[in-house]
Amino acid sequence: METIRELHGTTVLICAQDGPPLASERDANDVLGAAWAEGAEMAAIPVGRLDPAFFQLATRLAGEIAQKFVNYRIRLAIVGDISAQCARSKALRDFVHESNQGQALWFVDDLAALEARLAG
């Protein structure tokens, strides 16, 4: 079940770990709809909800999902440990690094890290 939390002035939709997987750009619609319904400015999605293809940049799934959130002006945080995926892919490490420099897409280890990042 999704929950809404106010983290340092940002309304965040925190997605449940056991929700439906995001395996396509279309699957992001449910998260976006829930975020819009709750007035959330950001969605926090657990790593476990993402299809493994998300971390294989050649599939373009990560880019498609991220772009969908950008188009709807909902910031996106991917929450959880992705060190194993990053260890296997320099392209993914670079993508994560670049994403974390901006405001639209962040990769954080846990909700405490997200909260600290929002505290700025």
Secondary structure, 3 states (H helix, E strand, C coil): CCEEEEECCEEEEECCCCCCCECCHHHHHHHHHHHHHHCCCEEEEEHHHECHHHHCHHHCHHHHHHHHHHHCCCEEEEECCCHHHHHHCHHHHHHHHHHHHCCCEEEECCHHHHHHHHHC
